[in-house]
Structures are given as C-alpha cells and as structure tokens.
Amino acid sequence: MAIVMTSTSQMTSSQYDQVIAHLAAELAAAEGFIAHFARPGADGGWTVIEVWESEQQQAAWYDAKVRPHLPPGSPEPGIRPLHNVLLAS
C-alpha cells in the first residue's frame, strides 16, 4: 500500500539544498520511490513530503540515506497510508 511521509526539521534552505543535491539522483532511482516535495516550514524549519510504494521501502531509504544528515533531535517522520495515487501521464 502506498504511503505518504512527512518530515520536519530545523534545517535551513541551504542545508536542505546541500542534502538534496547529494541524494536526488539516488532518491529518484530508489526502489518504491514515487515523489518528493519540499517547502519551508512556518517555524523557519523545513518540511519534506514523499510518496512511496510501501512503508518498508521508505523506512529503509530514510534510515540509510536521510537520518545521518539530520540535525540531532529531529522528530521522526509521520507515515500515513494512501488510498489512491494518481500521477500525470
């Protein structure tokens, strides 16, 4: 079942840009990856939203590739099941 992951951190836009520059190609090729969105948070932090084919695929990626780059104390990502995913063709 597809899931949506939402993650917030106190990263700056510059920090996010550095991380995504290193991970974008690998993320796009990751098994189960569907989409990635990022935006500044209301509190000055950063919010990332991703859609994955399964929670297991997202967790494997996050633990191996993302978590090591996050500031200490960053909250765990929120995971919610999706009922439907429709993409432009």
Phi and psi in degrees as a GROMACS rama.xvg file:
@    title "Ramachandran Plot"
@    xaxis  label "Phi"
@    yaxis  label "Psi"
@TYPE xy
-66.4854  148.963  ALA-2
-131.303  159.186  ILE-3
-114.28  133.932  VAL-4
-113.145  132.17  MET-5
-122.638  127.252  THR-6
-131.177  133.734  SER-7
-120.921  147.863  THR-8
-151.663  172.783  SER-9
-93.6801  23.0336  GLN-10
-63.0419  150.264  MET-11
-88.6242  169.619  THR-12
-62.8783  -35.6796  SER-13
-64.8368  -42.2463  SER-14
-64.0926  -44.6456  GLN-15
-58.9043  -46.3176  TYR-16
-59.1497  -38.5728  ASP-17
-66.3573  -44.4835  GLN-18
-65.1607  -48.7852  VAL-19
-67.5372  -30.6689  ILE-20
-60.6889  -35.3015  ALA-21
-82.1473  -26.4061  HIS-22
-108.601  -12.5847  LEU-23
-56.0998  -50.592  ALA-24
-64.6448  -41.7534  ALA-25
-67.0415  -39.3476  GLU-26
-62.5629  -47.455  LEU-27
-59.3697  -28.8881  ALA-28
-94.2993  -3.30323  ALA-29
-66.2917  140.67  ALA-30
-61.4038  125.264  GLU-31
90.7497  -8.21406  GLY-32
-71.3696  136.598  PHE-33
-117.44  -50.3806  ILE-34
-158.24  155.939  ALA-35
-137.522  133.923  HIS-36
-134.111  145.998  PHE-37
-141.054  144.969  ALA-38
-153.441  154.581  ARG-39
-66.3376  142.809  PRO-40
-85.4342  162.924  GLY-41
-65.7369  -26.5854  ALA-42
-96.0233  11.9571  ASP-43
93.2475  -6.2513  GLY-44
-84.6113  -153.855  GLY-45
-136.164  141.304  TRP-46
-121.184  132.047  THR-47
-119.114  134.555  VAL-48
-124.448  129.384  ILE-49
-132.567  152.407  GLU-50
-117.352  131.41  VAL-51
-130.837  157.243  TRP-52
-67.6614  -31.6415  GLU-53
-152.09  157.703  SER-54
-65.0807  -35.9248  GLU-55
-63.658  -41.8934  GLN-56
-66.0747  -41.6529  GLN-57
-64.2567  -44.9233  GLN-58
-62.9212  -41.2131  ALA-59
-61.9055  -45.1854  ALA-60
-63.6609  -49.8959  TRP-61
-58.8166  -46.7702  TYR-62
-66.8707  -35.9362  ASP-63
-84.1812  -35.9777  ALA-64
-115.192  -28.073  LYS-65
-100.897  -51.9891  VAL-66
-49.526  -40.868  ARG-67
-62.1655  -18.9918  PRO-68
-97.7421  -5.01752  HIS-69
-84.4222  148.232  LEU-70
-63.8517  150.957  PRO-71
-56.258  142.563  PRO-72
83.4231  4.50852  GLY-73
-63.193  137.477  SER-74
-68.0311  156.426  PRO-75
-67.5491  147.946  GLU-76
-68.7457  150.275  PRO-77
-88.3723  137.103  GLY-78
-123.571  130.366  ILE-79
-135.94  139.813  ARG-80
-70.8544  149.397  PRO-81
-107.279  141.87  LEU-82
-82.9862  -32.6815  HIS-83
-153.93  146.695  ASN-84
-130.172  122.071  VAL-85
-121.913  123.253  LEU-86
-114.579  149.032  LEU-87
-64.4428  146.54  ALA-88
